[in-house]
Amino acid sequence: MYPAKHFQQHDSKQLQQLVNSYPLATILMPNPQSQLNDICRVPLLFDSAREIFIGHVAKYNPLSLLDGQSVNLLFSGDDCYLSPTYAHNKTLPSWLYASVYVTAEVRIVKDQYHKEQIMQRLTTHFEQHFSEHATDKWQIDEVPVQQREAMYQQLSFIEFMPSRWRGNFKLSQNKPAEIRAAIKQSLTLAGKLSIAELID
């Protein structure tokens, strides 16, 4: 079984928290000419009320041709090297990480009003993390309507309908509690807080 059972994360709250904190998705798309996937990276926003992801890509992106098909979304959280010194030399060198893997159906948005709503949601969400002051936040309304509509013609707006969530949180869960506590303390002292906070 991979990942090992003790590294599997099923807590939906933690899975959603990771995709919200690290929204840049690596999207694995089927390629009819190859057994391998095409790959692109797209920032996605998870709308928890509707339980969908929203985003947009350039209209020539292969995703634009996958309406109704399934893709895999990979969200990678923080990661770091685990030195044996973090566990008082009671572990071998390793690597800590957390990732979320979502299977979702692609739905291409065609309605102009719906496109506008998605762009408003995306810019409002990401601008709130960009500036501390409300007056400094850029808004899509600053772009004239005709110019916006012309820009939207160059984009594909997409909703991703998730059907399966999987978490792979490799955080030394297979180690005794005292070793995990030592690792957590060492990570905290080293300033690797995002990883330390995931270790319980």
WOGIZI-V887683 format. One record per backbone hydrogen bond with DSSP energy under -0.5 kcal/mol. CO is the residue of the C=O (numbers start at 0). NH is the residue of the N-H. Records with the same first field share a line. If there is no record, write none. Layout:
CO=NH  NH
//
This chain:
3=6  7
4=7
6=168
7=9
8=166
9=11
10=14
11=15
12=16
13=17
14=18
15=19
16=20
17=21
22=24  43
23=75
24=26  41
25=27  73
26=28  39
27=71
28=37
29=31
30=33
37=28
39=26
41=24
44=46  53
45=47
46=50  51
51=46
52=159
53=44
54=157
56=155
57=60
60=63
61=64
62=65
65=68
68=105
70=103
71=27  73
72=74  101
73=25  75
74=76  99
77=97
79=95
80=82
81=93
82=85
83=86  88  89
84=87
86=89
93=81
95=79
96=169
97=76
98=167
99=74
100=165
101=72  103
102=162  163
103=70
104=160
105=67
106=158
108=156
110=114
111=115
112=116
113=117
114=118
115=119
116=120
117=121
118=122
119=123
120=124
121=125
122=126
123=127
124=128
125=128
126=129  130
132=135  136
133=136
138=141
139=142
141=143
143=147
144=148
145=149
146=150
147=151
148=152
150=153
151=154
153=58
154=156
155=56
156=108
157=54
158=106  160
159=52  161
160=104
163=102
165=100
166=8
167=98  169
168=170
169=96
171=174
175=178  179
176=180
177=181
178=182
179=183
180=184
181=185
182=186
183=187
184=188
185=189
186=191
187=190
190=192
191=195
192=196
194=197  198
195=198
197=199
//
